[in-house]
Amino acid sequence: MRKTYTIQLDDLDLGQMLDGLDTRAESWERTADYLRTERMPENASFLIEECSDAEEADSIAAHYRSIIATIRKQQEEQS
């Protein structure tokens, strides 16, 4: 069974955490794009994440986006 945690952060730390999650989601999204097209985006430098295919990368990116959405919703509820 999954356990739910309550974590308290100040607004600066919360922003840093959201930025980090957004960076990870973008990396997985770019990996999925690369795996589909086999082309690197212009003016973009990133590491291709290790996964089996574009669908897996999409799934991982979607999970990061879901985490971000959950956190932002809770943030808005507390503002």
Secondary structure, DSSP 8 states (H G I E B T S, - for coil): ----------HHHHHHHHHHHHHHHHHHHHHHHHHHH----TT--------SSHHHHHHHHHHHHHHHHHHHHHHHHH-
